Structures are given as C-alpha cells and as structure tokens.
Amino acid sequence: MKRIFQQFSAASAVTLLAMVLGPSVHAQQADQDPSPTAPERTNPAVPQAQQNEAQMPASGEATTREAKVFTGRIVKEDGQIVLKDPVTKVSYKLDDTAKAKQYLGKQVKATGKLDLNTNTIQLERIEPLS
C-alpha cells in the first residue's frame, strides 16, 4: 500500500509540474522568431496598425527597407498635414503633402517607407480607403 501511495504521489508531482511549466515553455516558443525562410504572414483579425508596428525595422535602422501600408485619416495637426492612425493614435508626417492634401479629412491607405528618426512616411502611393 505504501508503494502505491509513493507512485501516486510521484505521478501527481509530475502532472502538477507539467501543468505549471507547460504554459511558460509554450510562451517561450511562441516568442521566438520564425525561421528566416518562413514567409511573413499577416493576421486578418489584427488591425492594420498593429501589423504596421510588427513590421518596423530592427533597431539601428533609420528607414524601413520595403514600402509598408499605413491606414488612417489625413488631418491637419500643428499646421502640418499628417496621417493619423485611429487605433494607435500615432501621427505620421508625410514627405509629399501635395499628394495628401486632396484627401484632407478622409480615410486613406498610404504606401511608403517609414523614416524612424523623423516618423515620416516617404510616400510612394496614397489612395482613398474603400
């Protein structure tokens, strides 16, 4: 009877340990970067602004390597025309305000490279959000 109790206690301890450590091991695996050959995927359930944040370049880089898509409203802020992200409340300066001026007050999709030092989007294309 004593031996059965010891085996039961050992099995219970192992089960409890697995329950406590299991989530933290899974969380560590989820935090690791995917392999460099894995294609980048976007989650349709995640707002575009959060996807934008996830695509920012590593520290030390001043501008994103590839053009990214930013969505928001074109507004005038402190005398400047900017793209205001309604989710993150971040305002992005635009390097070509002439392109953006016609969309003042409207929701747009802006494509361009982000200069992290000045928080300026180097516009390649801007269009109304449909």
Backbone hydrogen bonds, N-H to C=O, Kabsch-Sander energy under -0.5 kcal/mol:
donor,donor_aa,acceptor,acceptor_aa,energy
5,F,1,M,-2.0
6,Q,2,K,-2.1
7,Q,3,R,-2.4
8,F,4,I,-2.6
9,S,5,F,-2.5
10,A,6,Q,-2.5
11,A,7,Q,-2.6
12,S,8,F,-2.5
13,A,9,S,-2.3
14,V,10,A,-2.3
15,T,11,A,-2.3
16,L,12,S,-2.7
17,L,13,A,-2.5
18,A,14,V,-2.3
19,M,15,T,-2.2
20,V,16,L,-2.0
21,L,17,L,-2.8
22,G,18,A,-2.0
24,S,20,V,-0.5
25,V,21,L,-2.1
26,H,22,G,-2.2
27,A,23,P,-2.4
28,Q,24,S,-1.9
29,Q,25,V,-1.8
30,A,26,H,-2.1
31,D,27,A,-1.6
32,Q,28,Q,-0.8
32,Q,29,Q,-0.5
38,A,35,S,-1.7
46,V,43,N,-1.8
50,Q,47,P,-0.6
51,Q,47,P,-1.7
52,N,48,Q,-2.4
53,E,49,A,-2.0
54,A,50,Q,-1.8
55,Q,51,Q,-1.0
55,Q,52,N,-0.9
56,M,53,E,-1.3
61,E,58,A,-1.7
64,T,114,L,-1.7
68,K,112,G,-2.9
70,F,68,K,-0.5
70,F,110,A,-3.2
72,G,108,V,-1.7
73,R,84,K,-2.3
74,I,103,Y,-0.5
74,I,106,K,-2.2
75,V,73,R,-0.6
75,V,82,V,-2.4
77,E,75,V,-0.6
77,E,80,Q,-3.3
80,Q,77,E,-2.1
82,V,75,V,-3.1
82,V,80,Q,-0.6
83,L,92,Y,-2.7
84,K,73,R,-3.0
84,K,82,V,-0.6
85,D,83,L,-0.6
85,D,90,V,-3.0
89,K,85,D,-1.8
92,Y,83,L,-3.1
93,K,119,N,-2.2
94,L,81,I,-0.7
95,D,121,I,-2.2
99,K,96,D,-0.7
100,A,96,D,-1.1
101,K,97,T,-2.2
102,Q,98,A,-0.5
103,Y,100,A,-2.1
104,L,101,K,-1.6
105,G,74,I,-3.8
106,K,103,Y,-2.8
108,V,72,G,-3.4
109,K,127,E,-3.0
110,A,70,F,-3.4
110,A,108,V,-0.5
111,T,125,R,-3.1
112,G,68,K,-2.4
113,K,122,Q,-1.3
115,D,113,K,-0.6
115,D,120,T,-3.2
116,L,62,A,-3.5
116,L,114,L,-0.8
117,N,62,A,-0.7
119,N,115,D,-1.6
120,T,115,D,-1.4
121,I,93,K,-3.0
122,Q,113,K,-3.7
122,Q,120,T,-0.6
123,L,121,I,-1.3
124,E,111,T,-3.3
125,R,111,T,-1.9
127,E,109,K,-1.8
129,L,107,Q,-2.3
